[in-house]
Amino acid sequence: MAAIRIVHHTKSASVSLHSIVERSGHKGNWANRNRGVVLVFVIVFIVVVGIIALLAYRRWLKRKADKESYETTHD
């Protein structure tokens, strides 16, 4: 039995891949088709990272203040 040929004789492999993608019915990737959803994800990510950075900064300031508040006595 002969092997099945997937790639047709074309000038380049990219043309063949392009024709396969066109036949599948998909135009672009998911992120390109749903730009609004991706934008919301990015905004939420930036807000969450900002809140985490703020909490970490406050904790660092509290530790620094606690460290400086220790009284030391010299004999």
Backbone as CSV, one residue per row, in Angstrom:
resi,resn,N_x,N_y,N_z,CA_x,CA_y,CA_z,C_x,C_y,C_z
1,MET,0.840,-1.167,0.000,0.000,0.000,0.000,0.887,1.232,0.000
2,ALA,0.546,2.195,-0.793,1.360,3.399,-0.927,1.087,4.350,0.241
3,ALA,2.121,5.089,0.615,1.985,6.072,1.698,1.143,7.245,1.226
4,ILE,0.407,7.829,2.132,-0.434,8.974,1.803,0.419,10.230,1.825
5,ARG,0.301,11.041,0.807,1.068,12.277,0.738,0.218,13.407,1.300
6,ILE,0.751,14.105,2.314,0.018,15.198,2.957,0.336,16.516,2.277
7,VAL,1.593,16.755,1.960,2.025,18.020,1.382,1.974,17.905,-0.135
8,HIS,1.267,18.839,-0.732,1.195,18.866,-2.181,2.451,19.526,-2.736
9,HIS,2.710,19.314,-3.990,3.860,19.941,-4.619,3.578,21.435,-4.806
10,THR,4.251,22.255,-4.008,4.111,23.702,-4.112,5.493,24.313,-4.137
11,LYS,5.525,25.612,-4.347,6.812,26.292,-4.402,7.476,26.357,-3.033
12,SER,6.677,26.503,-1.968,7.264,26.531,-0.633,6.318,25.846,0.347
13,ALA,6.856,25.438,1.477,6.047,24.765,2.492,5.083,25.735,3.154
14,SER,5.434,27.032,3.246,4.558,27.996,3.882,3.257,28.178,3.097
15,VAL,3.321,28.078,1.793,2.109,28.182,0.980,1.203,26.997,1.281
16,SER,1.776,25.836,1.459,0.999,24.653,1.767,0.358,24.787,3.148
17,LEU,1.100,25.260,4.111,0.564,25.452,5.456,-0.535,26.498,5.448
18,HIS,-0.341,27.553,4.683,-1.350,28.602,4.575,-2.653,28.049,4.001
19,SER,-2.557,27.203,3.018,-3.767,26.633,2.424,-4.478,25.706,3.404
20,ILE,-3.736,25.001,4.239,-4.340,24.132,5.252,-5.094,24.964,6.281
21,VAL,-4.500,26.057,6.719,-5.151,26.930,7.698,-6.409,27.551,7.105
22,GLU,-6.362,27.943,5.832,-7.541,28.517,5.181,-8.670,27.510,5.100
23,ARG,-8.348,26.270,4.856,-9.381,25.243,4.743,-9.994,24.902,6.090
24,SER,-9.251,25.102,7.187,-9.772,24.734,8.502,-10.839,25.699,8.990
25,GLY,-10.938,26.886,8.396,-11.972,27.832,8.762,-11.560,28.834,9.813
26,HIS,-10.396,28.702,10.387,-9.929,29.641,11.404,-9.213,30.808,10.749
27,LYS,-9.592,31.991,11.138,-8.922,33.196,10.649,-8.196,33.839,11.824
28,GLY,-6.928,33.661,11.955,-6.158,34.214,13.054,-6.253,33.330,14.289
29,ASN,-5.608,33.754,15.343,-5.622,32.963,16.560,-6.701,33.466,17.518
30,TRP,-6.870,32.792,18.655,-7.920,33.130,19.617,-7.748,34.542,20.153
31,ALA,-6.520,34.926,20.484,-6.272,36.259,21.031,-6.596,37.343,20.016
32,ASN,-6.361,37.072,18.771,-6.670,38.050,17.731,-8.177,38.197,17.540
33,ARG,-8.909,37.113,17.687,-10.357,37.173,17.522,-11.054,37.770,18.745
34,ASN,-10.464,37.671,19.937,-11.085,38.125,21.178,-10.211,39.171,21.858
35,ARG,-10.006,40.278,21.206,-9.108,41.307,21.720,-9.632,41.924,23.009
36,GLY,-10.930,42.101,23.142,-11.511,42.694,24.347,-11.273,41.827,25.575
37,VAL,-11.426,40.525,25.416,-11.204,39.601,26.527,-9.743,39.636,26.960
38,VAL,-8.847,39.657,26.002,-7.416,39.714,26.319,-7.090,41.019,27.032
39,LEU,-7.690,42.117,26.601,-7.465,43.409,27.248,-7.930,43.373,28.695
40,VAL,-9.076,42.774,28.962,-9.568,42.650,30.339,-8.609,41.800,31.165
41,PHE,-8.126,40.697,30.616,-7.160,39.864,31.334,-5.909,40.655,31.691
42,VAL,-5.411,41.442,30.769,-4.201,42.233,31.011,-4.445,43.275,32.097
43,ILE,-5.580,43.959,32.044,-5.887,44.973,33.054,-6.021,44.340,34.429
44,VAL,-6.717,43.215,34.523,-6.867,42.521,35.810,-5.501,42.075,36.327
45,PHE,-4.652,41.566,35.455,-3.318,41.131,35.868,-2.514,42.301,36.424
46,ILE,-2.560,43.452,35.756,-1.814,44.621,36.221,-2.336,45.093,37.576
47,VAL,-3.653,45.094,37.768,-4.231,45.505,39.053,-3.815,44.545,40.159
48,VAL,-3.871,43.256,39.913,-3.498,42.264,40.929,-2.021,42.394,41.283
49,VAL,-1.161,42.553,40.289,0.266,42.717,40.565,0.513,44.000,41.353
50,GLY,-0.217,45.074,41.046,-0.086,46.322,41.796,-0.497,46.169,43.246
51,ILE,-1.593,45.463,43.502,-2.047,45.240,44.878,-1.042,44.400,45.645
52,ILE,-0.518,43.363,45.027,0.481,42.519,45.688,1.742,43.327,45.986
53,ALA,2.160,44.182,45.047,3.345,45.019,45.271,3.102,46.003,46.413
54,LEU,1.897,46.577,46.476,1.564,47.503,47.561,1.592,46.808,48.909
55,LEU,1.015,45.624,48.997,1.028,44.874,50.253,2.454,44.503,50.665
56,ALA,3.271,44.100,49.694,4.663,43.748,49.999,5.431,44.979,50.474
57,TYR,5.184,46.134,49.866,5.862,47.374,50.249,5.465,47.781,51.660
58,ARG,4.175,47.694,51.981,3.722,48.021,53.340,4.344,47.097,54.375
59,ARG,4.411,45.814,54.054,5.013,44.854,54.987,6.492,45.164,55.182
60,TRP,7.166,45.529,54.111,8.584,45.879,54.203,8.778,47.121,55.068
61,LEU,7.904,48.130,54.885,7.995,49.331,55.719,7.733,49.017,57.189
62,LYS,6.772,48.156,57.481,6.468,47.779,58.862,7.652,47.061,59.495
63,ARG,8.251,46.142,58.768,9.425,45.435,59.301,10.580,46.398,59.553
64,LYS,10.751,47.337,58.631,11.820,48.320,58.782,11.568,49.191,60.010
65,ALA,10.330,49.631,60.225,9.992,50.448,61.391,10.155,49.653,62.678
66,ASP,9.744,48.397,62.680,9.915,47.555,63.873,11.390,47.347,64.194
67,LYS,12.183,47.194,63.177,13.614,46.989,63.368,14.270,48.236,63.962
68,GLU,13.837,49.425,63.526,14.413,50.673,64.024,13.882,51.052,65.394
69,SER,12.776,50.468,65.831,12.191,50.838,67.106,12.818,50.108,68.301
70,TYR,13.685,49.159,68.058,14.355,48.469,69.167,15.273,49.436,69.889
71,GLU,15.161,49.420,71.213,16.038,50.280,72.021,17.272,49.474,72.430
72,THR,18.372,50.088,72.294,19.611,49.444,72.718,20.235,50.280,73.821
73,THR,20.776,49.610,74.799,21.432,50.313,75.909,22.904,49.927,75.894
74,HIS,23.716,50.913,76.180,25.157,50.669,76.248,25.547,50.676,77.720
75,ASP,26.291,49.690,78.156,26.760,49.614,79.550,28.066,50.334,79.737
